[in-house]
Amino acid sequence: MIFVPNENNDPRVNLAIETYLLKEFPLDEPILLFYINEPSIIIGRNQNTIEEINVDYVEEHGIHVVRRLSGGGAVYHDYGNLNFSFIMPDDGNSFRDFAKVTQPIIQALHELGIEGAELKGRNDLVINDMKFSGNAMYATSGRMFAHGTIMFDSDVNEVVNALKVRKDKIESKGIKSIRSRVTNIKPFLPEEKQGMTTKEFRQDILLKIFGVDSVDDVKTYELTEKDWVEINKISDEYYRNWDWNYGKSPEFDIEKRHRFPIGSIEIRLNVSNGEIVEAKIFGDFFGLGEISDVENALVGVKYEKNAINEAVKAIDVKKYFGNIEVQDLADLIY
């Protein structure tokens, strides 16, 4: 494994670094990237940005809003949050296997004295049933990354202030308040480590993952000027681009939403003369491929039960959404 050092705090740069390493960098062995972002909301690939954030609060406080490549839900980042990304070849077996890809982090936390850390549910790391880490994945062209957050010393109140938490998501987890189900892990560290900063915590995690006692023994790659030219291009094309981060969200005639075990799926349709003329799909599911493939497959289909059923049968539902049945999607649409 190779570690890529990174001291940037701009999420528009950090996500561009990750994208560059995934798509452009020679991937002879897995890469580990850490990044610490200034206050920001990172939106899941298929989410409707405006409906996930508290717009007035975000604008008033100058919080970055950036859409990532991976699926899943929106998360709040600040200087007390450590983000990790494992970039690796896609072996065909690891996508959606969060137990496999989070194990190095869990093991490192155990070695630091946080023995209660564990994976629970779809993609959360928890201590005493309180979430401190959300995780997501993205795969393309035989490569993938698995990345996640670690709430070390984050401002939990800001998580609540900046994000909108949907009622169905709260109810599906059997909770009354987001505050009651999230935690920082700093209080769970041994007493002698309570004064640790986020950067010091990052270094300890790094040493544990590589199984060494000094950063000098960690195999590293320093980004070059040539690398930075490409990274800045990616940042401009995607993460500094309003259309990518927010996108247009026109009015729709029909809106349907359901929360499945694989996450929420929301279908919005414009129907004219009994035919679907526009389709948009949102959600925090983890899918492979572009969701626009599914949207395009629905355009031109008659909005009636049999036609919808036939159209959905032609879609590889498990690829785009995860473990749901064809009929589940068809029933949601109609």
C-alpha positions as CSV (number, residue, x, y, z in Angstrom):
1,M,0.0,0.0,0.0
2,I,1.1,3.6,-0.8
3,F,0.2,6.6,1.3
4,V,-0.3,10.0,-0.4
5,P,0.4,12.8,2.1
6,N,-2.1,15.7,1.9
7,E,-2.5,18.9,4.0
8,N,-5.3,20.5,2.0
9,N,-8.5,21.5,3.7
10,D,-10.5,22.5,0.7
11,P,-13.1,19.8,-0.1
12,R,-13.1,20.8,-3.7
13,V,-9.4,20.0,-3.9
14,N,-9.5,16.9,-1.7
15,L,-12.2,15.2,-3.7
16,A,-10.3,16.1,-6.9
17,I,-7.2,14.4,-5.5
18,E,-9.2,11.3,-4.8
19,T,-10.7,11.3,-8.3
20,Y,-7.4,11.8,-9.9
21,L,-5.8,8.9,-8.0
22,L,-8.8,6.7,-8.9
23,K,-9.0,7.6,-12.6
24,E,-5.6,8.8,-13.8
25,F,-2.8,7.5,-11.4
26,P,-1.0,4.2,-12.0
27,L,-2.6,1.8,-9.6
28,D,0.0,-0.9,-9.1
29,E,-1.0,-1.3,-5.5
30,P,-3.7,0.1,-3.1
31,I,-3.4,3.8,-2.1
32,L,-4.4,5.4,1.2
33,L,-5.4,9.0,1.2
34,F,-6.4,11.0,4.3
35,Y,-8.0,14.5,4.1
36,I,-9.4,16.9,6.7
37,N,-11.9,19.4,5.2
38,E,-12.9,22.9,6.4
39,P,-16.6,23.1,7.2
40,S,-18.5,21.5,4.3
41,I,-21.4,19.3,3.4
42,I,-20.5,16.4,1.1
43,I,-23.5,15.2,-0.9
44,G,-24.0,11.7,-2.2
45,R,-23.8,11.1,-5.9
46,N,-27.6,10.6,-6.5
47,Q,-29.0,13.0,-3.9
48,N,-31.0,16.2,-4.5
49,T,-28.7,18.8,-2.9
50,I,-31.3,21.4,-2.1
51,E,-33.4,18.9,-0.2
52,E,-30.5,17.7,1.9
53,I,-29.1,20.9,3.2
54,N,-30.3,23.9,5.3
55,V,-29.7,26.4,2.5
56,D,-30.0,29.6,4.6
57,Y,-27.7,28.3,7.3
58,V,-25.2,27.0,4.8
59,E,-25.0,30.3,2.9
60,E,-24.9,32.4,6.1
61,H,-21.9,30.4,7.5
62,G,-20.0,29.9,4.2
63,I,-20.1,26.1,4.3
64,H,-18.9,24.4,1.2
65,V,-21.4,22.1,-0.6
66,V,-19.7,19.6,-2.8
67,R,-21.1,16.4,-4.5
68,R,-18.9,13.3,-4.4
69,L,-18.7,10.5,-6.9
70,S,-20.0,7.8,-4.5
71,G,-23.5,7.1,-3.4
72,G,-24.9,7.2,0.1
73,G,-26.1,10.1,2.1
74,A,-25.0,13.7,2.9
75,V,-22.3,14.2,5.6
76,Y,-21.0,17.2,7.4
77,H,-17.2,17.7,7.6
78,D,-15.1,20.1,9.7
79,Y,-11.6,20.2,11.1
80,G,-12.5,17.7,13.7
81,N,-13.4,15.1,11.1
82,L,-10.8,12.7,9.6
83,N,-11.6,11.3,6.1
84,F,-10.0,8.3,4.7
85,S,-10.0,6.7,1.2
86,F,-8.7,3.4,0.1
87,I,-8.2,3.4,-3.7
88,M,-7.7,0.0,-5.2
89,P,-8.3,-2.3,-8.2
90,D,-11.9,-3.6,-8.3
91,D,-11.7,-7.3,-7.7
92,G,-15.4,-7.8,-8.4
93,N,-16.1,-8.9,-4.9
94,S,-15.5,-5.8,-2.7
95,F,-18.1,-3.3,-3.9
96,R,-20.8,-2.9,-1.1
97,D,-18.6,-5.2,1.2
98,F,-18.2,-2.6,3.9
99,A,-17.0,-5.2,6.4
100,K,-14.0,-5.9,4.3
101,V,-12.9,-2.4,3.5
102,T,-13.5,-0.9,7.0
103,Q,-11.6,-3.6,8.8
104,P,-8.2,-1.8,8.7
105,I,-9.8,1.3,10.3
106,I,-11.6,-0.7,12.9
107,Q,-8.4,-2.7,13.7
108,A,-6.4,0.6,14.0
109,L,-9.0,2.0,16.4
110,H,-8.9,-1.1,18.5
111,E,-5.1,-0.8,18.8
112,L,-5.6,2.8,19.9
113,G,-7.7,1.6,22.7
114,I,-11.2,2.2,21.2
115,E,-12.2,-1.4,21.5
116,G,-15.9,-0.9,21.1
117,A,-15.7,0.3,17.5
118,E,-17.6,-1.9,15.1
119,L,-19.5,-2.0,11.8
120,K,-23.3,-1.9,12.2
121,G,-26.1,-1.7,9.7
122,R,-25.4,-0.9,6.0
123,N,-22.3,1.2,6.2
124,D,-21.9,2.8,9.7
125,L,-19.1,2.4,12.2
126,V,-20.4,2.8,15.7
127,I,-19.5,2.8,19.4
128,N,-22.2,1.8,21.9
129,D,-24.7,2.1,18.9
130,M,-23.7,5.7,18.3
131,K,-22.4,6.4,14.8
132,F,-19.0,8.0,14.3
133,S,-18.3,7.0,10.7
134,G,-20.3,6.8,7.5
135,N,-18.8,5.0,4.5
136,A,-19.4,4.9,0.8
137,M,-17.9,3.4,-2.4
138,Y,-17.5,4.1,-6.1
139,A,-16.3,1.8,-8.9
140,T,-15.3,2.6,-12.5
141,S,-13.2,1.0,-15.2
142,G,-11.9,-1.8,-13.0
143,R,-11.0,0.5,-10.1
144,M,-12.8,1.5,-7.0
145,F,-12.4,3.5,-3.8
146,A,-13.9,2.9,-0.4
147,H,-14.0,6.1,1.7
148,G,-15.4,7.2,4.9
149,T,-15.5,9.8,7.7
150,I,-14.2,9.5,11.3
151,M,-15.8,12.0,13.7
152,F,-12.9,12.6,16.0
153,D,-13.7,16.0,17.5
154,S,-16.4,17.4,15.2
155,D,-19.0,19.9,16.2
156,V,-22.1,17.7,16.4
157,N,-24.4,20.7,16.6
158,E,-23.3,21.8,13.2
159,V,-24.2,18.4,11.8
160,V,-27.7,19.1,12.9
161,N,-27.8,22.8,11.8
162,A,-26.4,22.3,8.4
163,L,-28.2,19.1,7.3
164,K,-31.8,18.3,6.9
165,V,-32.5,14.8,8.2
166,R,-35.5,13.2,6.6
167,K,-38.3,11.8,8.8
168,D,-38.3,8.4,7.1
169,K,-34.6,8.0,7.8
170,I,-34.9,8.9,11.4
171,E,-37.9,6.5,11.8
172,S,-36.1,3.6,10.0
173,K,-33.3,3.8,12.6
174,G,-35.7,3.9,15.5
175,I,-34.4,7.2,16.9
176,K,-35.8,10.5,17.9
177,S,-32.8,12.8,17.3
178,I,-29.7,12.8,15.2
179,R,-27.8,14.1,18.3
180,S,-28.6,10.9,20.2
181,R,-27.1,8.6,17.5
182,V,-23.8,10.3,16.6
183,T,-20.7,10.7,18.6
184,N,-17.1,11.7,18.4
185,I,-14.5,9.1,19.3
186,K,-12.1,11.3,21.1
187,P,-13.9,10.8,24.5
188,F,-13.4,7.0,24.0
189,L,-9.6,7.3,23.7
190,P,-7.4,6.3,26.7
191,E,-6.8,9.1,29.2
192,E,-3.3,9.7,28.1
193,K,-4.5,10.4,24.5
194,Q,-7.3,12.9,25.4
195,G,-5.2,15.9,24.4
196,M,-4.6,14.6,20.9
197,T,-5.4,16.8,17.8
198,T,-7.1,15.6,14.7
199,K,-3.7,15.6,12.9
200,E,-2.1,13.6,15.6
201,F,-4.9,11.2,15.5
202,R,-4.4,10.9,11.8
203,Q,-0.7,10.0,12.3
204,D,-1.5,7.4,14.8
205,I,-4.1,5.8,12.5
206,L,-1.6,5.9,9.7
207,L,1.1,4.1,11.8
208,K,-1.4,1.4,12.9
209,I,-2.6,0.7,9.4
210,F,1.0,0.3,8.1
211,G,2.1,-1.5,11.2
212,V,5.2,0.7,11.7
213,D,6.5,3.0,14.5
214,S,7.6,5.9,12.4
215,V,6.2,7.8,9.4
216,D,9.6,7.4,7.9
217,D,8.8,3.7,7.4
218,V,5.5,4.4,5.6
219,K,5.7,4.0,1.8
220,T,4.7,7.4,0.4
221,Y,4.1,9.2,-2.9
222,E,4.4,13.0,-3.0
223,L,2.1,14.6,-5.6
224,T,4.1,16.3,-8.4
225,E,3.5,19.6,-10.3
226,K,2.2,17.4,-13.2
227,D,-0.2,15.7,-10.9
228,W,-1.5,19.0,-9.6
229,V,-2.2,20.3,-13.1
230,E,-4.6,17.4,-13.6
231,I,-6.1,17.6,-10.1
232,N,-6.9,21.3,-10.6
233,K,-8.6,20.4,-13.9
234,I,-10.8,17.9,-12.2
235,S,-11.6,20.3,-9.4
236,D,-12.7,22.9,-11.9
237,E,-14.8,20.5,-14.0
238,Y,-16.6,18.9,-11.1
239,Y,-16.1,20.1,-7.5
240,R,-16.1,23.8,-8.2
241,N,-18.9,23.5,-10.7
242,W,-22.4,24.6,-9.6
243,D,-24.1,22.2,-12.1
244,W,-22.3,19.2,-10.6
245,N,-22.8,20.2,-7.0
246,Y,-26.4,21.3,-7.2
247,G,-27.7,20.5,-10.6
248,K,-31.0,21.6,-12.0
249,S,-34.1,20.2,-10.2
250,P,-37.2,21.1,-12.3
251,E,-40.8,20.6,-11.1
252,F,-42.2,17.2,-11.6
253,D,-45.8,15.9,-12.0
254,I,-45.3,12.7,-10.1
255,E,-43.1,12.1,-7.0
256,K,-42.8,8.8,-5.2
257,R,-40.3,7.7,-2.5
258,H,-39.6,4.6,-0.5
259,R,-36.9,3.6,2.0
260,F,-35.6,0.1,1.3
261,P,-33.0,-1.7,3.3
262,I,-30.5,-0.6,0.6
263,G,-31.4,3.0,1.2
264,S,-34.0,5.5,-0.1
265,I,-35.1,5.7,-3.7
266,E,-37.1,8.7,-4.9
267,I,-38.6,8.8,-8.4
268,R,-39.8,12.0,-10.1
269,L,-41.5,11.9,-13.4
270,N,-43.0,14.4,-15.9
271,V,-45.8,12.7,-17.8
272,S,-47.3,14.1,-21.0
273,N,-50.2,12.5,-23.0
274,G,-49.8,9.4,-20.8
275,E,-46.0,9.0,-21.6
276,I,-43.0,9.7,-19.4
277,V,-41.1,12.6,-21.0
278,E,-38.7,13.2,-18.1
279,A,-37.4,11.1,-15.2
280,K,-35.1,11.9,-12.3
281,I,-34.0,9.5,-9.6
282,F,-32.6,10.5,-6.3
283,G,-31.5,8.5,-3.2
284,D,-28.7,7.4,-0.9
285,F,-28.4,3.9,-2.3
286,F,-25.0,2.5,-3.5
287,G,-25.1,1.7,-7.2
288,L,-22.8,0.8,-10.0
289,G,-23.0,2.6,-13.3
290,E,-24.7,5.9,-14.0
291,I,-28.3,6.4,-12.7
292,S,-28.9,8.4,-15.9
293,D,-29.0,5.1,-17.7
294,V,-32.1,4.1,-15.7
295,E,-33.7,7.6,-16.1
296,N,-33.2,7.4,-19.9
297,A,-34.7,3.9,-20.0
298,L,-37.9,5.3,-18.6
299,V,-38.3,8.2,-21.0
300,G,-40.8,7.4,-23.7
301,V,-42.5,4.6,-21.7
302,K,-46.3,4.8,-21.3
303,Y,-47.2,5.6,-17.7
304,E,-49.3,2.5,-17.1
305,K,-48.6,-0.7,-15.1
306,N,-47.7,-3.2,-17.8
307,A,-45.5,-0.8,-19.8
308,I,-43.6,0.2,-16.6
309,N,-43.2,-3.5,-15.6
310,E,-41.7,-4.3,-19.0
311,A,-39.4,-1.3,-19.0
312,V,-38.1,-2.1,-15.5
313,K,-37.5,-5.8,-16.4
314,A,-34.9,-4.6,-19.0
315,I,-33.0,-2.8,-16.3
316,D,-30.3,-4.4,-14.2
317,V,-31.9,-3.3,-11.0
318,K,-29.3,-4.8,-8.6
319,K,-26.4,-3.2,-10.5
320,Y,-27.9,0.3,-10.2
321,F,-29.5,0.1,-6.8
322,G,-28.3,-2.9,-4.8
323,N,-30.3,-5.8,-3.4
324,I,-33.9,-4.9,-4.4
325,E,-36.2,-6.8,-6.7
326,V,-37.3,-5.7,-10.2
327,Q,-40.9,-5.6,-8.9
328,D,-40.0,-3.4,-6.0
329,L,-38.8,-0.7,-8.4
330,A,-41.7,-1.2,-10.7
331,D,-44.2,-0.8,-7.8
332,L,-42.4,2.4,-6.7
333,I,-42.6,3.9,-10.1
334,Y,-46.3,3.2,-10.7
